[in-house]
Amino acid sequence: MSEPTRAAWDLMTKAVELCIHHVDSGGPPFVGQLLHSDGQVSAPGVNLVLETGDPTAHAEITAIRQAVREHGPAGVRGAVLLATGEPCGMCYRFAAAHGIAEVHYAVGRDTAAAWGFDYRSGYPSGGTEPLSLERDARQLPVRRALVPFTRYRALHHPASI
C-alpha cells in the first residue's frame, strides 16, 4: 500500500467540511468519496439511512453506487475510498466487492464509538480474518476531523456534552 497522496489529504479535508454541512442539515457525521487512479474524483456520498429508510445507504456505499453510475463498475476498480468515519464491516465488504484498492478514514472506529456511533460489532469476530482492505486501511487525521462528531452531539444530545 502506498503513502496517501496530497490529493487524498486535500479531498479528505473537503470531505470533512462537507460532513460538517451534512450534520448542520440534520444528517449523521459520515461522508464517503472516491479518488480514482487517474486523479478523477467522484461525487461524494452521505449517509442517507434516516432519510431513505435504507439500512445500506451508508456514506461509503452511497459514494460507490454514485461512482458506478458515473464510471461503470470497471471504473471504480483501483480507486481509493475516503471516509470521514472508518467504514463499518458492511462497507468494507462492499468496497472490496467493487475492487476498491485502498481505504483512508479521518476518524477511527473507536473514536466514532466514543462519540456515540458504535458500529464495532459489525466487524468480523470470533477468529474470522479481516479483509485485507480493512487490515491495510489508513487513518488520515486531517484538521477538524472530529468537528462533525462534536457538532452532531451538540445538536442532537446537548446534555451529554
N, C-alpha and C positions, 0 to 999 in steps of 0.2 A: 504494500500500500504506500502510495506516495504522500509526500507532505502536502497539506492543503495549500491551494494556490491563493494568490492575492484576490482573485475573482471570487473564490469561495468565502474568504473572510468578508469581503465587501458585500456579497449577496446575503450572508448571514446577518450582517449588521442591518441591512434593509429589511430582511425578514422579521427581525425583532421589532423594528419600528412599525411595520405593517401589523404585527401581532399586537402591539400596544393599541393601535387604532381599532383592531378587531375586538379587543377587550372593552375598549371605551364604547363600542357599538353593541355590547351585550354578549359577545362570544367568549368562549374559553381561550386560554393563552397558548394556542397551538397554531403554527403556520408551517407549511412544507413547501419546498420549491426544488426544481431540478436544474442542475447545471450540466449541460451536455458536453461531451468530449470535444466538440468543435467550438465551444465557448458560448453557444446559444443558451438562453435562459427561458425556461417555460413559465407560463403564468403560475402565480402562487396558488396554493390550496389552503383553505382554512378549515377548521373543524366545524362541520355542519350537522353534527349528531342531533343537537337540540332543535335546530331549525327544521330539519327534514324528518326526524324520527328514524333515520337510517343508522343503525349502530355501527356500520362500517365506514361512515363518512368522516373518518379521521383526517386531519390535515394532510398527512403524508399520502394516504390513499386518494384523497381528492386531487392532490397535485399530480400524482402518477396518472390517474384517469384523464386529467386535463392534458397532460403531455402526450398520452397515447392518442387522444383526439387530434392534437396538433401535429404530431410527428409520426403516428402509426406505431404499432408495437415494436418494430425493429428500431425505431428512432429513440427509444428510451434506454435501450441496452447500452451499458457502459457509462451511463450518466451518474452523477453524484447527487444524492438526496440530501438536502439541507433541511433540518427540522429545528424549530425553536425549543422543543422539548424532546428528549430522547424518545424514539419511536417505541411503541408497545410491541409485544411479541407478534400480534397480528400484522402490524405494519411492517416489521422486519421481514416476515414471511412473504407478504405481498410484494415488497420491494425485491426480494430475492427471486421470486417467481417471474418478475418482469425484467430481470437482468440488470438491476441497479448494481453498479460496481462498488460504490462506497457510500457510507452514511456519515454525515457530520451533524452534530447537535450542539445547541447552545447551553442547555440545562439538562443535566443527567437525571436518571430515574429516581435516585434517592433524594435529590433536591426537589424535584417535582412533587414527590410524596410528602416532603416536609411542608410544602405549600398547599397541600390538600388534594393533590392529584396522584393517588397511589394506585398505579396500574401494574405494579411489580409482580402480582400473582399471575399475570398473563404470559410471563416468560417461561420457557421450558424449565421444568424442575424434575426432581427425582432421578438425577443422573443423566438426563437427556442432554446430549451435546448441543450447545447453542450453534446457531447458524454462523458460518464464518463472517457473514456480513455484520452480524451483531458483535461478534468477538473482536472484529477489527474496527468497529465504529470509533470515531474520534470526537472528542469534545472540542468545540471552538468557543471558548469563553469570551465572547465579544462583550464590549462595554454595553451596559443596560440590559444584559441577558435576563436578569431577574425582574426587571420592571413589569413585564406583562403579568407575572405571577403575583407580585406585590399589589399591583393595581387591581387585579381580579379579586384578591382577598379584601382589599379596601372597599371595593364596590359591592361585593356580594356577602361578605362575612366581616363587617367592620368591628364587631365585638371581639373577634379573635386576634386583633392586632394589638 
